[in-house]
Amino acid sequence: MAMEPEDGRIFIVDSDEDDAPSTTAFTRNGIDYLKETLSDPSSCYYRFSSRP
């Protein structure tokens, strides 16, 4: 899924070196964006869930 920093996705990098370990993190807005995208039937990322 292509998310930009404006969508609430950020990268956390250990150092300035090119091969430094990194991880992806999400802001609260990013989590909301993911929830909306995954629950939108017109999205190619739609996932049906029987949970409320």
N, CA, C, O and CB atoms as a CASP TS submission, in Angstrom:
PFRMAT TS
TARGET T0000
AUTHOR 0000-0000-0000
METHOD Language model
MODEL 1
PARENT N/A
ATOM      1  N   MET     1       0.853  -1.158   0.000  1.00  0.00           N
ATOM      2  CA  MET     1       0.000   0.000   0.000  1.00  0.00           C
ATOM      3  C   MET     1       0.903   1.227   0.000  1.00  0.00           C
ATOM      4  O   MET     1       1.817   1.333   0.818  1.00  0.00           O
ATOM      5  CB  MET     1      -0.973  -0.005   1.220  1.00  0.00           C
ATOM      6  N   ALA     2       0.652   2.125  -0.894  1.00  0.00           N
ATOM      7  CA  ALA     2       1.459   3.340  -1.000  1.00  0.00           C
ATOM      8  C   ALA     2       0.885   4.420  -0.088  1.00  0.00           C
ATOM      9  O   ALA     2      -0.157   5.008  -0.377  1.00  0.00           O
ATOM     10  CB  ALA     2       1.514   3.840  -2.468  1.00  0.00           C
ATOM     11  N   MET     3       1.570   4.666   0.995  1.00  0.00           N
ATOM     12  CA  MET     3       1.177   5.728   1.928  1.00  0.00           C
ATOM     13  C   MET     3       2.324   6.713   2.020  1.00  0.00           C
ATOM     14  O   MET     3       3.492   6.327   2.054  1.00  0.00           O
ATOM     15  CB  MET     3       0.812   5.155   3.344  1.00  0.00           C
ATOM     16  N   GLU     4       1.981   7.971   2.060  1.00  0.00           N
ATOM     17  CA  GLU     4       2.956   9.046   2.190  1.00  0.00           C
ATOM     18  C   GLU     4       2.975   9.525   3.645  1.00  0.00           C
ATOM     19  O   GLU     4       2.075   9.198   4.418  1.00  0.00           O
ATOM     20  CB  GLU     4       2.624  10.223   1.218  1.00  0.00           C
ATOM     21  N   PRO     5       3.993  10.294   4.015  1.00  0.00           N
ATOM     22  CA  PRO     5       4.013  10.856   5.374  1.00  0.00           C
ATOM     23  C   PRO     5       2.747  11.652   5.700  1.00  0.00           C
ATOM     24  O   PRO     5       2.305  11.674   6.849  1.00  0.00           O
ATOM     25  CB  PRO     5       5.232  11.751   5.545  1.00  0.00           C
ATOM     26  N   GLU     6       2.165  12.305   4.689  1.00  0.00           N
ATOM     27  CA  GLU     6       0.937  13.073   4.909  1.00  0.00           C
ATOM     28  C   GLU     6      -0.229  12.175   5.286  1.00  0.00           C
ATOM     29  O   GLU     6      -1.198  12.631   5.893  1.00  0.00           O
ATOM     30  CB  GLU     6       0.586  13.873   3.666  1.00  0.00           C
ATOM     31  N   ASP     7      -0.136  10.890   4.926  1.00  0.00           N
ATOM     32  CA  ASP     7      -1.178   9.922   5.261  1.00  0.00           C
ATOM     33  C   ASP     7      -0.982   9.328   6.647  1.00  0.00           C
ATOM     34  O   ASP     7      -1.845   8.598   7.134  1.00  0.00           O
ATOM     35  CB  ASP     7      -1.209   8.813   4.230  1.00  0.00           C
ATOM     36  N   GLY     8       0.139   9.631   7.286  1.00  0.00           N
ATOM     37  CA  GLY     8       0.380   9.136   8.634  1.00  0.00           C
ATOM     38  C   GLY     8       1.382   8.000   8.723  1.00  0.00           C
ATOM     39  O   GLY     8       1.435   7.299   9.734  1.00  0.00           O
ATOM     40  N   ARG     9       2.179   7.809   7.676  1.00  0.00           N
ATOM     41  CA  ARG     9       3.219   6.771   7.710  1.00  0.00           C
ATOM     42  C   ARG     9       4.579   7.438   7.842  1.00  0.00           C
ATOM     43  O   ARG     9       4.882   8.388   7.121  1.00  0.00           O
ATOM     44  CB  ARG     9       3.167   5.873   6.431  1.00  0.00           C
ATOM     45  N   ILE    10       5.386   6.950   8.746  1.00  0.00           N
ATOM     46  CA  ILE    10       6.726   7.500   8.921  1.00  0.00           C
ATOM     47  C   ILE    10       7.742   6.363   8.979  1.00  0.00           C
ATOM     48  O   ILE    10       7.416   5.237   9.354  1.00  0.00           O
ATOM     49  CB  ILE    10       6.803   8.368  10.203  1.00  0.00           C
ATOM     50  N   PHE    11       8.971   6.676   8.603  1.00  0.00           N
ATOM     51  CA  PHE    11      10.072   5.726   8.719  1.00  0.00           C
ATOM     52  C   PHE    11      10.961   6.145   9.876  1.00  0.00           C
ATOM     53  O   PHE    11      11.265   7.326  10.037  1.00  0.00           O
ATOM     54  CB  PHE    11      10.886   5.642   7.400  1.00  0.00           C
ATOM     55  N   ILE    12      11.370   5.194  10.665  1.00  0.00           N
ATOM     56  CA  ILE    12      12.305   5.442  11.751  1.00  0.00           C
ATOM     57  C   ILE    12      13.603   4.756  11.350  1.00  0.00           C
ATOM     58  O   ILE    12      13.637   3.542  11.150  1.00  0.00           O
ATOM     59  CB  ILE    12      11.758   4.913  13.147  1.00  0.00           C
ATOM     60  N   VAL    13      14.674   5.544  11.233  1.00  0.00           N
ATOM     61  CA  VAL    13      15.960   5.035  10.774  1.00  0.00           C
ATOM     62  C   VAL    13      16.961   5.117  11.917  1.00  0.00           C
ATOM     63  O   VAL    13      16.995   6.102  12.655  1.00  0.00           O
ATOM     64  CB  VAL    13      16.467   5.826   9.535  1.00  0.00           C
ATOM     65  N   ASP    14      17.768   4.085  12.056  1.00  0.00           N
ATOM     66  CA  ASP    14      18.725   3.990  13.151  1.00  0.00           C
ATOM     67  C   ASP    14      19.865   4.997  13.031  1.00  0.00           C
ATOM     68  O   ASP    14      20.323   5.511  14.051  1.00  0.00           O
ATOM     69  CB  ASP    14      19.288   2.599  13.214  1.00  0.00           C
ATOM     70  N   SER    15      20.338   5.296  11.820  1.00  0.00           N
ATOM     71  CA  SER    15      21.432   6.246  11.635  1.00  0.00           C
ATOM     72  C   SER    15      21.392   6.795  10.220  1.00  0.00           C
ATOM     73  O   SER    15      20.500   6.457   9.442  1.00  0.00           O
ATOM     74  CB  SER    15      22.800   5.581  11.922  1.00  0.00           C
ATOM     75  N   ASP    16      22.360   7.646   9.885  1.00  0.00           N
ATOM     76  CA  ASP    16      22.431   8.253   8.554  1.00  0.00           C
ATOM     77  C   ASP    16      23.085   7.344   7.514  1.00  0.00           C
ATOM     78  O   ASP    16      23.138   7.703   6.338  1.00  0.00           O
ATOM     79  CB  ASP    16      23.191   9.554   8.630  1.00  0.00           C
ATOM     80  N   GLU    17      23.574   6.197   7.914  1.00  0.00           N
ATOM     81  CA  GLU    17      24.237   5.300   6.978  1.00  0.00           C
ATOM     82  C   GLU    17      23.214   4.684   6.007  1.00  0.00           C
ATOM     83  O   GLU    17      22.057   4.469   6.370  1.00  0.00           O
ATOM     84  CB  GLU    17      24.995   4.191   7.743  1.00  0.00           C
ATOM     85  N   ASP    18      23.652   4.404   4.774  1.00  0.00           N
ATOM     86  CA  ASP    18      22.747   3.871   3.754  1.00  0.00           C
ATOM     87  C   ASP    18      22.136   2.529   4.124  1.00  0.00           C
ATOM     88  O   ASP    18      20.983   2.264   3.781  1.00  0.00           O
ATOM     89  CB  ASP    18      23.475   3.736   2.457  1.00  0.00           C
ATOM     90  N   ASP    19      22.879   1.685   4.811  1.00  0.00           N
ATOM     91  CA  ASP    19      22.374   0.350   5.148  1.00  0.00           C
ATOM     92  C   ASP    19      21.856   0.257   6.582  1.00  0.00           C
ATOM     93  O   ASP    19      21.776  -0.835   7.145  1.00  0.00           O
ATOM     94  CB  ASP    19      23.464  -0.679   4.940  1.00  0.00           C
ATOM     95  N   ALA    20      21.510   1.384   7.165  1.00  0.00           N
ATOM     96  CA  ALA    20      21.023   1.410   8.549  1.00  0.00           C
ATOM     97  C   ALA    20      19.658   0.732   8.638  1.00  0.00           C
ATOM     98  O   ALA    20      18.834   0.871   7.733  1.00  0.00           O
ATOM     99  CB  ALA    20      20.936   2.867   9.074  1.00  0.00           C
ATOM    100  N   PRO    21      19.418   0.007   9.714  1.00  0.00           N
ATOM    101  CA  PRO    21      18.104  -0.615   9.888  1.00  0.00           C
ATOM    102  C   PRO    21      17.018   0.454  10.053  1.00  0.00           C
ATOM    103  O   PRO    21      17.245   1.520  10.626  1.00  0.00           O
ATOM    104  CB  PRO    21      18.113  -1.563  11.110  1.00  0.00           C
ATOM    105  N   SER    22      15.842   0.131   9.535  1.00  0.00           N
ATOM    106  CA  SER    22      14.724   1.065   9.661  1.00  0.00           C
ATOM    107  C   SER    22      13.444   0.273   9.889  1.00  0.00           C
ATOM    108  O   SER    22      13.394  -0.940   9.680  1.00  0.00           O
ATOM    109  CB  SER    22      14.599   1.968   8.397  1.00  0.00           C
ATOM    110  N   THR    23      12.422   0.983  10.318  1.00  0.00           N
ATOM    111  CA  THR    23      11.109   0.370  10.514  1.00  0.00           C
ATOM    112  C   THR    23      10.044   1.385  10.107  1.00  0.00           C
ATOM    113  O   THR    23      10.304   2.588  10.061  1.00  0.00           O
ATOM    114  CB  THR    23      10.909  -0.094  12.004  1.00  0.00           C
ATOM    115  N   THR    24       8.875   0.900   9.821  1.00  0.00           N
ATOM    116  CA  THR    24       7.749   1.765   9.475  1.00  0.00           C
ATOM    117  C   THR    24       6.865   1.916  10.704  1.00  0.00           C
ATOM    118  O   THR    24       6.610   0.949  11.422  1.00  0.00           O
ATOM    119  CB  THR    24       6.937   1.189   8.268  1.00  0.00           C
ATOM    120  N   ALA    25       6.405   3.124  10.935  1.00  0.00           N
ATOM    121  CA  ALA    25       5.500   3.400  12.054  1.00  0.00           C
ATOM    122  C   ALA    25       4.322   4.215  11.523  1.00  0.00           C
ATOM    123  O   ALA    25       4.405   4.835  10.463  1.00  0.00           O
ATOM    124  CB  ALA    25       6.240   4.163  13.216  1.00  0.00           C
ATOM    125  N   PHE    26       3.238   4.201  12.273  1.00  0.00           N
ATOM    126  CA  PHE    26       2.036   4.922  11.864  1.00  0.00           C
ATOM    127  C   PHE    26       1.580   5.852  12.970  1.00  0.00           C
ATOM    128  O   PHE    26       1.596   5.495  14.148  1.00  0.00           O
ATOM    129  CB  PHE    26       0.915   3.947  11.494  1.00  0.00           C
ATOM    130  N   THR    27       1.170   7.058  12.576  1.00  0.00           N
ATOM    131  CA  THR    27       0.562   7.989  13.518  1.00  0.00           C
ATOM    132  C   THR    27      -0.887   7.560  13.727  1.00  0.00           C
ATOM    133  O   THR    27      -1.362   6.637  13.065  1.00  0.00           O
ATOM    134  CB  THR    27       0.651   9.471  13.002  1.00  0.00           C
ATOM    135  N   ARG    28      -1.584   8.218  14.633  1.00  0.00           N
ATOM    136  CA  ARG    28      -3.016   7.907  14.817  1.00  0.00           C
ATOM    137  C   ARG    28      -3.773   8.126  13.510  1.00  0.00           C
ATOM    138  O   ARG    28      -4.650   7.336  13.161  1.00  0.00           O
ATOM    139  CB  ARG    28      -3.634   8.786  15.948  1.00  0.00           C
ATOM    140  N   ASN    29      -3.443   9.180  12.796  1.00  0.00           N
ATOM    141  CA  ASN    29      -4.090   9.437  11.508  1.00  0.00           C
ATOM    142  C   ASN    29      -3.773   8.322  10.518  1.00  0.00           C
ATOM    143  O   ASN    29      -4.621   7.952   9.706  1.00  0.00           O
ATOM    144  CB  ASN    29      -3.644  10.798  10.938  1.00  0.00           C
ATOM    145  N   GLY    30      -2.565   7.789  10.580  1.00  0.00           N
ATOM    146  CA  GLY    30      -2.177   6.693   9.708  1.00  0.00           C
ATOM    147  C   GLY    30      -2.983   5.438   9.986  1.00  0.00           C
ATOM    148  O   GLY    30      -3.381   4.737   9.056  1.00  0.00           O
ATOM    149  N   ILE    31      -3.226   5.149  11.255  1.00  0.00           N
ATOM    150  CA  ILE    31      -4.041   3.994  11.629  1.00  0.00           C
ATOM    151  C   ILE    31      -5.470   4.184  11.124  1.00  0.00           C
ATOM    152  O   ILE    31      -6.079   3.248  10.606  1.00  0.00           O
ATOM    153  CB  ILE    31      -4.031   3.787  13.166  1.00  0.00           C
ATOM    154  N   ASP    32      -6.003   5.397  11.277  1.00  0.00           N
ATOM    155  CA  ASP    32      -7.348   5.691  10.769  1.00  0.00           C
ATOM    156  C   ASP    32      -7.402   5.531   9.249  1.00  0.00           C
ATOM    157  O   ASP    32      -8.370   4.996   8.710  1.00  0.00           O
ATOM    158  CB  ASP    32      -7.775   7.120  11.169  1.00  0.00           C
ATOM    159  N   TYR    33      -6.359   5.998   8.564  1.00  0.00           N
ATOM    160  CA  TYR    33      -6.275   5.878   7.109  1.00  0.00           C
ATOM    161  C   TYR    33      -6.287   4.402   6.701  1.00  0.00           C
ATOM    162  O   TYR    33      -6.988   4.025   5.762  1.00  0.00           O
ATOM    163  CB  TYR    33      -4.996   6.578   6.576  1.00  0.00           C
ATOM    164  N   LEU    34      -5.525   3.577   7.394  1.00  0.00           N
ATOM    165  CA  LEU    34      -5.497   2.144   7.099  1.00  0.00           C
ATOM    166  C   LEU    34      -6.861   1.507   7.324  1.00  0.00           C
ATOM    167  O   LEU    34      -7.322   0.720   6.498  1.00  0.00           O
ATOM    168  CB  LEU    34      -4.446   1.444   7.961  1.00  0.00           C
ATOM    169  N   LYS    35      -7.509   1.841   8.437  1.00  0.00           N
ATOM    170  CA  LYS    35      -8.831   1.284   8.733  1.00  0.00           C
ATOM    171  C   LYS    35      -9.842   1.651   7.647  1.00  0.00           C
ATOM    172  O   LYS    35     -10.616   0.807   7.196  1.00  0.00           O
ATOM    173  CB  LYS    35      -9.324   1.781  10.099  1.00  0.00           C
ATOM    174  N   GLU    36      -9.826   2.923   7.233  1.00  0.00           N
ATOM    175  CA  GLU    36     -10.755   3.377   6.197  1.00  0.00           C
ATOM    176  C   GLU    36     -10.479   2.671   4.877  1.00  0.00           C
ATOM    177  O   GLU    36     -11.407   2.231   4.199  1.00  0.00           O
ATOM    178  CB  GLU    36     -10.657   4.897   6.013  1.00  0.00           C
ATOM    179  N   THR    37      -9.211   2.562   4.513  1.00  0.00           N
ATOM    180  CA  THR    37      -8.851   1.934   3.243  1.00  0.00           C
ATOM    181  C   THR    37      -9.218   0.453   3.235  1.00  0.00           C
ATOM    182  O   THR    37      -9.736  -0.053   2.240  1.00  0.00           O
ATOM    183  CB  THR    37      -7.355   2.104   2.970  1.00  0.00           C
ATOM    184  N   LEU    38      -8.952  -0.240   4.336  1.00  0.00           N
ATOM    185  CA  LEU    38      -9.240  -1.669   4.398  1.00  0.00           C
ATOM    186  C   LEU    38     -10.733  -1.971   4.475  1.00  0.00           C
ATOM    187  O   LEU    38     -11.153  -3.081   4.149  1.00  0.00           O
ATOM    188  CB  LEU    38      -8.543  -2.276   5.584  1.00  0.00           C
ATOM    189  N   SER    39     -11.541  -0.999   4.900  1.00  0.00           N
ATOM    190  CA  SER    39     -12.987  -1.222   5.001  1.00  0.00           C
ATOM    191  C   SER    39     -13.753  -0.660   3.799  1.00  0.00           C
ATOM    192  O   SER    39     -14.974  -0.801   3.736  1.00  0.00           O
ATOM    193  CB  SER    39     -13.517  -0.594   6.281  1.00  0.00           C
ATOM    194  N   ASP    40     -13.067  -0.032   2.854  1.00  0.00           N
ATOM    195  CA  ASP    40     -13.706   0.545   1.673  1.00  0.00           C
ATOM    196  C   ASP    40     -13.811  -0.522   0.576  1.00  0.00           C
ATOM    197  O   ASP    40     -12.792  -0.942   0.028  1.00  0.00           O
ATOM    198  CB  ASP    40     -12.907   1.786   1.162  1.00  0.00           C
ATOM    199  N   PRO    41     -15.036  -0.964   0.252  1.00  0.00           N
ATOM    200  CA  PRO    41     -15.202  -2.023  -0.746  1.00  0.00           C
ATOM    201  C   PRO    41     -14.644  -1.664  -2.128  1.00  0.00           C
ATOM    202  O   PRO    41     -14.339  -2.562  -2.912  1.00  0.00           O
ATOM    203  CB  PRO    41     -16.658  -2.360  -0.876  1.00  0.00           C
ATOM    204  N   SER    42     -14.508  -0.390  -2.436  1.00  0.00           N
ATOM    205  CA  SER    42     -13.969  -0.003  -3.747  1.00  0.00           C
ATOM    206  C   SER    42     -12.439  -0.012  -3.764  1.00  0.00           C
ATOM    207  O   SER    42     -11.831   0.173  -4.819  1.00  0.00           O
ATOM    208  CB  SER    42     -14.478   1.385  -4.134  1.00  0.00           C
ATOM    209  N   SER    43     -11.823  -0.223  -2.619  1.00  0.00           N
ATOM    210  CA  SER    43     -10.370  -0.265  -2.516  1.00  0.00           C
ATOM    211  C   SER    43      -9.846  -1.641  -2.917  1.00  0.00           C
ATOM    212  O   SER    43     -10.461  -2.660  -2.602  1.00  0.00           O
ATOM    213  CB  SER    43      -9.919   0.084  -1.089  1.00  0.00           C
ATOM    214  N   CYS    44      -8.723  -1.667  -3.605  1.00  0.00           N
ATOM    215  CA  CYS    44      -8.129  -2.966  -3.954  1.00  0.00           C
ATOM    216  C   CYS    44      -7.561  -3.649  -2.711  1.00  0.00           C
ATOM    217  O   CYS    44      -7.174  -4.816  -2.774  1.00  0.00           O
ATOM    218  CB  CYS    44      -7.019  -2.790  -5.019  1.00  0.00           C
ATOM    219  N   TYR    45      -7.505  -2.937  -1.582  1.00  0.00           N
ATOM    220  CA  TYR    45      -7.009  -3.502  -0.333  1.00  0.00           C
ATOM    221  C   TYR    45      -8.148  -3.920   0.596  1.00  0.00           C
ATOM    222  O   TYR    45      -7.916  -4.306   1.742  1.00  0.00           O
ATOM    223  CB  TYR    45      -6.110  -2.501   0.370  1.00  0.00           C
ATOM    224  N   TYR    46      -9.379  -3.840   0.092  1.00  0.00           N
ATOM    225  CA  TYR    46     -10.553  -4.181   0.898  1.00  0.00           C
ATOM    226  C   TYR    46     -10.432  -5.590   1.460  1.00  0.00           C
ATOM    227  O   TYR    46     -10.048  -6.528   0.762  1.00  0.00           O
ATOM    228  CB  TYR    46     -11.835  -4.054   0.064  1.00  0.00           C
ATOM    229  N   ARG    47     -10.769  -5.713   2.730  1.00  0.00           N
ATOM    230  CA  ARG    47     -10.770  -7.019   3.372  1.00  0.00           C
ATOM    231  C   ARG    47     -12.052  -7.165   4.152  1.00  0.00           C
ATOM    232  O   ARG    47     -12.310  -6.396   5.079  1.00  0.00           O
ATOM    233  CB  ARG    47      -9.538  -7.203   4.291  1.00  0.00           C
ATOM    234  N   PHE    48     -12.862  -8.145   3.788  1.00  0.00           N
ATOM    235  CA  PHE    48     -14.107  -8.384   4.501  1.00  0.00           C
ATOM    236  C   PHE    48     -13.802  -8.942   5.887  1.00  0.00           C
ATOM    237  O   PHE    48     -12.970  -9.833   6.054  1.00  0.00           O
ATOM    238  CB  PHE    48     -15.018  -9.350   3.709  1.00  0.00           C
ATOM    239  N   SER    49     -14.495  -8.397   6.861  1.00  0.00           N
ATOM    240  CA  SER    49     -14.349  -8.879   8.228  1.00  0.00           C
ATOM    241  C   SER    49     -15.719  -9.012   8.859  1.00  0.00           C
ATOM    242  O   SER    49     -16.552  -8.116   8.723  1.00  0.00           O
ATOM    243  CB  SER    49     -13.453  -7.936   9.061  1.00  0.00           C
ATOM    244  N   SER    50     -15.963 -10.107   9.541  1.00  0.00           N
ATOM    245  CA  SER    50     -17.252 -10.287  10.210  1.00  0.00           C
ATOM    246  C   SER    50     -17.273  -9.628  11.578  1.00  0.00           C
ATOM    247  O   SER    50     -18.309  -9.572  12.241  1.00  0.00           O
ATOM    248  CB  SER    50     -17.571 -11.765  10.349  1.00  0.00           C
ATOM    249  N   ARG    51     -16.099  -9.124  11.994  1.00  0.00           N
ATOM    250  CA  ARG    51     -16.054  -8.428  13.294  1.00  0.00           C
ATOM    251  C   ARG    51     -16.664  -7.044  13.177  1.00  0.00           C
ATOM    252  O   ARG    51     -16.543  -6.407  12.131  1.00  0.00           O
ATOM    253  CB  ARG    51     -14.603  -8.322  13.811  1.00  0.00           C
ATOM    254  N   PRO    52     -17.326  -6.557  14.240  1.00  0.00           N
ATOM    255  CA  PRO    52     -17.923  -5.209  14.197  1.00  0.00           C
ATOM    256  C   PRO    52     -16.906  -4.113  14.154  1.00  0.00           C
ATOM    257  O   PRO    52     -17.268  -2.937  14.116  1.00  0.00           O
ATOM    258  CB  PRO    52     -18.806  -4.995  15.376  1.00  0.00           C
TER
END
